[in-house]
């Protein structure tokens, strides 16, 4: 029983990682129909930036977090102003699926290069926010950072769902994703909502990186893997439902942990992508991938 509970704890922790990036991707995609392939790099910068500011520059932990998060938010705003605003609000640049893909993919590469130049290739981990030994109850052991990861994922998913469903601002943001022209006709500034959601999701990713980095550590190359994890979880939520993305992420994390614990850890990634392929082939409507019109 204790083995099962410990596998469950590990699965929920890794599932929280899937879920929070899936939620960030789903919210932003719902607003502007673009995959944010740099979301993992924002987490990387938050984690490495905080670790460097605290451990090398000697800043207090709280100040280091604030500086890193503000820096990530500023980088997101600058990218939106310099690239997305020009491309979408002013009508310049490519708008096809391939062109749009390279906007945030290019940002990911820029952030990786900047991180390597600033911090090198070392592994960084921010200090624990909730210090102390692992929590243990009746053979159930979970790291305190893991509890924070799970809690942050659930709060993010619920907050994103509530914002889009119950607030006037959230419904206006969703309308931008449904029809940019239609939203502009009724006076909704799609650029404002895109910018706001982009900055907020970047900050959430940075905070997550700070919370989770004591568990795994980050290098300048950690971002793309995290972004891919988010794409998989968001895919199970049709790239538009943050609450479902978190639930899917938690479920996938638990399934991976159970397979790794009772069968072999060699099949963790195999399970993840096998499930995704099966859904794409047999139930594409779950991912919002219905048949193309003739």
N, C-alpha and C positions, 0 to 999 in steps of 0.2 A: 504493500500500500504506500509506504514512504517513497519507493522508487517512482511510482505513478505520480504522486503529488509533486515530487521534485521535477519530473519531466514536464508536468503541467505548468509549473512555475517558469521553467526555462522556455517552454513554448509560448506562454503568454507574454513573456518579456520580448522574445524575438518577434512575436506577432504584433506587439505594440510598435515596434520599429516599422514593420510593414504598414501598419494602419495609419500612423501619423503622417508618413510621406504620401500614402494613398489619399488621405483626407486633404492635404495641401494641394496635391495635383488635381483632385476632383473639384475643389472649390474654384480654383483659377480656371480650369478648363470649362467649367460651367459658365463662367463670365465671358471668356473671350475665345473659346474653342482652340486653345493652344496648349500643348504639353510643355510644362516647365521642366526641362531636362537639367536645369541648374539647381533644383531644390536641394539635392544632396550636397552640392558644393557650398550652399549657404550654411548647412549644418556643419560641414567640415570647417568653414571659416569661423563659425561661432565657437566650436570646440577648440581648435588650434589657437585661435586668437586669444581666447580667455586663458588657456593654459600658458601661452607665452607671456601675456601681460602679467599674470600672477607669479609664475615661477621664474621668469627671466627678468622682466622689467620691475618686479617687486611691488606692483599695485595691490591694494586690498582686493579680496575676492569679489565683493559686491561691485566695486568700481570697475574691475576687469570685465565682469559680465555686462555692465552697462555700456562700456566703451565698445566691446565686441558686437553687441546687439545693435547699437546705434550705427556702427560702421557697416554692418550688413544691411540695415535698413537704408542707409545712404547709398550704398552700392546698388541696391534694387531700384531706388528712385532715379539714380543717375542713368542706369541702363534703360529704364522706361523712357526717360526724357530724351536720351541720345539716340535710341534705336526704335523702340516700339511706338513712341509718339510720332516719329518721323514716318515710320512704315505704315501705320494704321490711321492715325488722325490726319496726317497730311497726304495720305495716299501714295507715298513713294515706296519703292522697293517691291519685292515679290510677295504675292499673297497665296500662291498655290501651296499644297500640303508640304512639298519638299522645301520651298523657300522658307515657310514659317517654321519648319523643323529646325533649320539652321540658326534661327535667331537665338533660342535658348541653348542650343548645342554649342554655338560659338561662345556664348557667355560662360558655359561650363569650362571650356578650354581656357578662356582668359583667366577665370578664377583659379584653376589648377596651376597655371603658369605663375600667377601672382603669388600663390601660396608657396610654391617651391622656391621662388626668388626670396620671399620674406622669411620663411621658416625652415627651409631645407627639407630633407627627406626623413627626418626623425619622426618617431611615433610620439604623439602628444595625447595627454588625457587631462582634462580639467579636474580640479579638486572636487571631492564629493560634496554635493549640496546638503545631503542628509547623511551625516557622518555616523559611524557605528558599525558593529558586526552585523552579519546577515540575520534577518528575522527568522526565528525557528518556532514552529508550533506543531507538536505531535509528529515530528519527523518531516515536516514541511519546511524547506529552507529557501529563502529568496533574498537576494541582495536588496538593500535599501534603494539603490539606484534603479533596480529593476521595478520596484513598486512605483517609483516616480515616473518611469517610462510608461508603464501601463496606465497610470492615472492620467498622465498628460495626453496620451493617445485617446482615451475615452472622453476626456473633457474637450479636446479639439474636435473630435467627431460630433459630439452632441452640440457644441457651440456652433459649428459650421452648419449642421442640419437645422438648428433653431433659427439661425440668422437668415438662411435662405428661405425658410418656410414661413416664418412668423413675423418678420419685420418688413416694413415698406422698403427700406434700403436694400434688403436682400432680394426682394422680388424685383426691384428695379435692376439690380445686378444680374439676376437670372434672365431678365428680358433682353439685356445686352447680348447674352449668348444666343438667345433664340433668333434675334434679328437686330443687327446693328442699325440698319436703316430705319426699321420700325421704331426702335427705341429713340432714335434721334428725332423722328417726326413728333413724338409725344413729349419731347423736351428732356430726355434722359441723356446725360453726358457719359457715353460709354467709356471714353478715355479716363475719366475720373474714377470710375468703378474699377477698371482694369488696373490702374496705378495703385489704388488703395488695396485691392486684394493681393496684388503682386508683392507689395511691401509687407503686408501683414503675414502672408504665408512665408516670406523669406525670414521674417523675425521669429515666427513660430519654429521654423526649421533650425534656425541658429540656437534658440533656447533648447530645443530637443538635443542638438549636438552637445551642448554643454552638460545637459543632464545625463546623457547616455555614454559620453566618452570615458568615464571611469571604468565602465564595463569592458569596452573593447579597444579603446585607443584609436586615434585618427592619424592618418598621413595625408599628404596633399592629394593622393590618389583615391581617397575613400569616397569622394562625392559621386562618381558615376554609378558605383554599385548601389548606393542608397537611392539614387534616382530610379534605377531599374526596379528595385524593390517596390518603390512607390507606384511605378507604372503597372506592375502586376496587380497590386492590391486595388488600385483605382480601376483597373480593367474589370474586376469583378463587381464594380459599382457603376458600370457604364460611364466611367470618367465624369460623373456628375453628382454623385451622392456621397458626401463625406462620411455620414454616419455608417452607411453600408460598407464603405471602404475600410473603416476601422474594424467593423465586425468581421469582414472577410480576412483582413490581415491577422486578427487574433486567431481565427479558425485555421488559417494556413500555418501559422506559427505552431499551434498545438499539434496539428497533423504531422508536421515535420519533426517535432520533438519526439512524438510517439514512435514514428517510423525509425528515427535514429536510435532511440533507446531500446526498442524491442526487435528491430531488424538489423539495420546498419546505417551509420552516419553517411555512408557513401551515396545513399539514395535521397538525401534531403532535397537537393536541387532538382533531381529527376522528378520527384513527386510534384514539386511546385509547378514546373513547366508542363508536366504531363496533364495535370488538372487544367491548366490554362488552355492547352491544345485541344483537349476533349471538349471544353466549353465552346471554344471557337468553332469546332467542327459540328457539334451536335446541338448546342444551344446558343447560337450567336446572338440571339436577341437579349440574352442576359448582359452582354457587353455592349449593347446598343449597335450591334453589327448585323442588322437585318439584311435581307437580300436587296441587291441593287435594283432599282427600277429598270424595266426593259427599255 
